[in-house]
Amino acid sequence: MRGSTVIRPRHTKFRPIVEGLDDRCLPSVAGLTPAQVATAYGLSGLTFGTRAANGSGQKIAIVDAYNDPNIKTELAVFDSAFNLPRPPSLTVVGQTGTSALPSNDAVWALEETLDVEWAHALAPGASIVLVEANSASVPDLMAAVNVAKRISRVSVIAMSWGVSEFSGETAYDSVFTTPGVTFVAGSGDYGGGPLWPASSPNVLAVGGTTLQVNTSGNYLGETAWSGSGGGISTIEHEPSYQASVQSTGRSTPDVAFDADPTTGVPIYSQGSWITVGGTSLGTAAWAGIIAIVDQGRALANEGTLGSTQTLTALYSLPSSAFHTVGSAYNTQTGLGSPNGAALVNDLVRQPPERRPSSQPCARGPLPEHHLLARLQPIPSGITRPGRSRDRPALPDSDREPTLE
């Protein structure tokens, strides 16, 4: 084990939170397109004044294990299929922050493809850096997180993986407190109790829903997905921002997004189109949403959101910022799924985070029209493609196994 502190046994691994669509249920499904998903959640065609609200100027870090040697080619194919612009940059580094990359792994490559393609689909103007850990062990993935949070201009980090809670997890929670960086993780795909790092009070935990839309992507409703993980932690203390919704330990998830494989999305991975679901999708998507919010804050000369600031703000927002799924707050869908401009505007308006005196935060706001995300025609380069031809679903035999 690396490092001087032994947190978990050597062979304890994280498992990627990704679900392949069962081909015995739906033998040939293309899934919801980026345009349909963006329309459903009110994110299509948003602008800050005359600027497309697309994460421009922000950098999303994605942390996964092992290497996907084809990630840049896969993203290019995905972008071409859905008329998405190429990201300003896609950089891949290892857990030391250098070009020394880990060994390849087909299961984690599927996870990385989903994370990169759908973070980009929601925030096509943001740059992306993929940090690949040497293995799925706790020390290696956390070493990669430590690298990611120190990369220049990274404002949000997506972590689509998790492990059952363990007694030493709180020793890592301080890693997720970097000022101006929001950490996002999936709550899990098999129901049951909370997973870490989503259960850290310093991480935005994303649960799953079953999303219903029409062919144009218009929102028809959502229900809690049966696979959405979550619950009340027996290890993490209740954070103050959750005092209004419960009175025990830290509960997850905080928010939600489409995750049901039967209402899943397409990805291009390892030479094939695959329809997938899982809370990994929501992790990548919420990372993209935070990048859009941080773009708006930058235009207002405000600092990017840190995790505590993001979580405190979310629990203080009016219900109009979310599509409430079930009760006002629950341990499958949290506060609910995003409601477009209402959510973005409320988060853009949050006061600046308190920073050490050595890291001042500029405050001079731009005129009001720069602060508000407004619905406009879809910007050039983010056109809505028609439904593409049916593509094969992931064979059941290829579904993601538990990593050991």
VENNOR-V766140 format. One record per residue. PSI is psi in degrees with one decimal (999 if undefined). OMEGA is omega in degrees with one decimal (none if undefined). Layout:
PSI_OMEGA / PSI_OMEGA
This chain:
140.5_180.0 / 150.4_176.6 / 166.0_-176.0 / -16.7_-178.7 / 121.0_179.3 / 113.0_-178.0 / -42.9_-178.5 / 157.8_176.1 / 157.1_-175.5 / -39.7_-171.9 / 5.1_174.7 / 129.4_-176.2 / 154.1_166.7 / 153.9_172.9 / 139.2_178.2 / 140.4_-178.8 / 86.4_-179.6 / 139.5_-178.6 / 127.6_172.1 / 146.3_178.9 / 128.8_-179.1 / 112.7_-174.6 / -12.1_176.6 / -17.4_179.3 / -49.3_-177.6 / 95.6_-169.8 / -19.7_-177.3 / 96.3_-175.3 / 130.3_178.7 / -27.2_-178.1 / 173.8_-179.9 / 131.7_-179.2 / 162.9_174.5 / -39.4_-180.0 / -41.1_178.9 / -43.5_-179.6 / -45.1_179.5 / -40.2_178.1 / -45.2_-178.0 / -40.2_-176.6 / 13.6_174.9 / 25.4_-177.3 / -5.0_-177.0 / 128.8_174.8 / 16.2_176.4 / 145.5_175.7 / 154.8_166.3 / 99.6_-172.4 / -118.2_179.0 / -0.5_-177.3 / 135.0_175.0 / 132.1_176.5 / 87.6_-171.8 / 14.9_-179.6 / 9.5_-178.3 / 135.7_179.4 / -6.7_-179.4 / 162.6_177.2 / 123.8_178.0 / 127.2_172.9 / 135.5_177.9 / 126.2_-178.9 / 122.4_176.6 / 176.8_179.0 / 148.0_176.3 / 179.5_-171.8 / 139.5_167.2 / 103.8_-173.7 / -11.9_-174.5 / 15.0_-170.3 / -37.8_-178.2 / -41.5_177.2 / -41.1_-179.4 / -42.5_178.4 / -38.1_179.2 / -41.0_178.0 / -43.6_178.4 / -47.4_-179.5 / -41.9_-179.7 / -39.9_-178.0 / -32.1_-174.7 / 19.4_175.7 / 37.9_176.7 / 144.3_175.9 / 155.4_173.4 / 147.5_176.5 / 154.8_176.6 / -35.3_174.9 / 147.9_170.6 / 111.0_-176.5 / 138.3_178.2 / 125.9_177.6 / 160.4_174.8 / -175.9_-174.7 / -6.3_172.4 / -1.3_-179.2 / 11.8_-179.3 / -176.8_179.4 / 2.4_176.3 / 106.5_-172.3 / 155.7_179.8 / -179.8_177.6 / 159.6_-179.6 / 152.4_176.1 / 122.7_-173.5 / -37.3_-179.4 / -48.8_179.3 / -26.1_175.3 / -38.0_175.6 / -43.5_178.1 / -45.7_-177.9 / -38.5_178.5 / -48.3_178.1 / -47.9_-176.1 / -47.9_-177.1 / -47.7_-175.1 / -37.5_-175.6 / -21.5_166.7 / -41.6_178.5 / -37.9_-179.3 / -36.6_-179.2 / -28.4_-180.0 / 70.7_-172.9 / -13.0_178.9 / -5.5_-177.7 / 147.7_170.7 / 157.4_-178.7 / 136.3_170.4 / 125.3_178.8 / 119.8_179.3 / 117.5_-174.7 / 117.5_177.7 / 155.5_-178.8 / -27.1_179.6 / -179.7_178.6 / 21.1_177.8 / 158.4_179.1 / -51.5_-177.2 / -39.9_-177.2 / -44.0_179.4 / -38.0_178.6 / -30.7_172.8 / -39.1_178.1 / -38.2_176.6 / -42.4_179.2 / -35.5_175.3 / -46.9_-176.0 / -42.8_-173.7 / -13.7_179.3 / -1.6_179.0 / 134.6_-176.8 / 132.3_174.1 / 4.4_173.3 / 126.7_-179.0 / -8.2_177.8 / 141.3_-177.9 / 124.9_179.7 / 130.5_-178.8 / 90.3_-175.0 / 59.2_-179.3 / 160.9_-178.5 / 166.4_179.5 / 153.3_175.4 / 146.1_-176.4 / 147.5_-179.6 / 157.4_-169.6 / -27.7_-177.2 / 5.3_-173.1 / -32.0_-177.1 / -22.0_177.8 / -22.5_-179.8 / -13.8_-169.8 / -28.0_-179.8 / -18.1_177.3 / -28.5_-173.9 / 30.3_-176.3 / 20.8_180.0 / 123.6_179.2 / 135.5_176.4 / 8.6_179.0 / 124.7_175.5 / 129.1_178.5 / 132.4_-174.6 / 137.7_178.8 / 153.0_177.4 / 146.4_-176.6 / -10.0_178.5 / 159.8_-171.5 / 6.8_-176.3 / 26.7_-178.4 / -159.7_175.2 / -159.5_-172.6 / -177.1_-175.6 / 152.8_172.0 / 152.9_172.2 / 139.2_19.1 / -0.4_179.7 / -31.1_-177.5 / -8.9_175.2 / 135.0_178.0 / -5.8_179.6 / 13.2_-177.5 / 136.7_174.8 / 114.2_-176.6 / 131.0_-175.1 / 122.4_175.6 / -172.6_-172.0 / 151.2_178.2 / 170.8_166.3 / 113.1_-173.4 / 131.7_176.9 / 126.2_178.5 / 164.2_170.4 / -177.1_-174.5 / -23.5_178.1 / -6.7_-178.9 / 3.4_-179.7 / 137.2_-175.5 / 125.5_178.2 / -16.0_179.1 / 168.8_179.3 / 149.4_170.7 / 161.6_177.5 / 133.7_176.4 / 133.8_-176.0 / -25.3_-179.3 / -6.8_-175.2 / 122.6_179.0 / 166.7_178.1 / 174.1_-179.6 / -168.3_-177.5 / 125.9_-178.5 / 141.2_173.2 / 1.8_-176.4 / -45.9_-177.8 / 137.8_178.1 / 157.2_177.5 / 124.7_175.8 / 151.4_-176.6 / -30.2_-177.5 / -15.6_178.2 / 5.3_-176.6 / -26.7_-177.5 / -11.1_-175.6 / -18.1_178.4 / 170.9_-172.7 / 30.6_177.4 / -134.0_178.3 / -176.7_176.1 / 127.5_178.8 / 148.7_178.6 / 156.4_0.5 / 177.2_174.5 / -39.2_-176.8 / -177.4_-176.5 / 170.3_177.9 / 162.6_177.0 / 134.6_-179.5 / -18.1_-177.4 / 124.0_179.5 / -26.3_179.0 / -14.3_170.4 / 36.9_-172.9 / -165.4_-172.7 / 157.0_177.8 / 144.8_167.9 / 155.5_174.4 / 114.4_-174.5 / 130.0_173.4 / 40.4_173.6 / 4.8_-177.8 / 153.2_169.9 / 131.5_-176.2 / 140.6_176.0 / 125.9_-174.5 / 164.7_172.9 / -151.2_-179.6 / 162.7_-178.8 / -6.4_169.4 / -39.3_179.1 / -47.5_179.7 / -33.5_177.6 / -48.3_178.9 / -42.2_-177.7 / -44.0_178.5 / -30.7_173.0 / -41.6_176.8 / -40.4_179.0 / -43.3_177.9 / -36.8_176.9 / -38.6_177.1 / -44.8_177.7 / -46.2_-179.0 / -31.6_173.4 / -46.6_178.6 / -38.1_178.6 / -37.2_177.4 / -38.9_177.8 / -23.2_177.0 / 10.4_-178.7 / 33.2_174.5 / 158.9_179.7 / 160.3_176.4 / 159.2_-175.5 / 135.1_168.2 / 168.1_-176.0 / -48.1_-178.8 / -41.1_178.3 / -44.0_179.6 / -48.7_-177.1 / -43.3_178.1 / -41.8_-179.8 / -44.9_-176.8 / -41.2_-178.5 / -8.8_177.8 / -5.2_-175.6 / 153.7_174.8 / 158.9_-178.3 / -21.1_-179.8 / -14.3_179.4 / -9.7_-175.6 / 158.2_160.8 / 105.2_-179.2 / 131.0_-178.2 / 107.0_-174.5 / -137.8_179.7 / 170.0_-175.8 / -36.9_172.9 / 136.2_177.3 / 167.7_-174.4 / 25.2_166.8 / -38.3_-175.5 / 4.5_176.9 / -135.1_179.1 / -19.2_-179.3 / -174.6_-179.5 / 165.5_-173.0 / 141.6_175.8 / 66.3_168.1 / -127.7_-172.4 / -34.3_-179.6 / -46.5_178.6 / -48.6_-176.7 / -48.0_-178.4 / -41.7_-178.9 / -37.4_179.7 / -34.8_177.1 / -34.8_-175.8 / -5.2_-177.4 / 143.9_179.8 / 157.9_-177.6 / 149.5_178.3 / 141.4_175.1 / 126.1_-178.2 / 159.2_173.8 / 154.1_-175.9 / -22.8_180.0 / -8.7_-179.9 / 68.8_-177.7 / 152.0_179.8 / 116.8_179.0 / 143.9_-171.9 / -7.4_-174.5 / 102.2_-175.8 / 148.6_172.1 / 170.4_176.5 / 156.8_-173.1 / -33.7_-176.3 / -17.2_176.9 / -17.9_-175.3 / -23.9_-171.2 / 127.5_172.7 / 129.2_-177.7 / 150.6_174.7 / 126.3_177.9 / 168.8_171.6 / 149.4_-177.7 / 127.8_-177.9 / 156.4_176.9 / 134.8_-179.1 / -7.3_177.4 / 44.0_-179.2 / 156.8_-178.1 / 111.0_178.7 / 154.2_172.6 / 166.4_178.7 / 122.8_-177.3 / 168.8_-179.6 / 152.8_179.7 / 141.5_-178.8 / 149.8_-174.9 / 140.7_175.6 / 166.7_-179.6 / 122.3_178.3 / 145.6_-177.5 / -34.0_-179.2 / -17.4_-178.7 / 5.8_-179.1 / 155.3_-169.1 / 123.0_178.6 / 165.6_173.9 / 129.5_178.5 / 139.4_-179.6 / 999_none
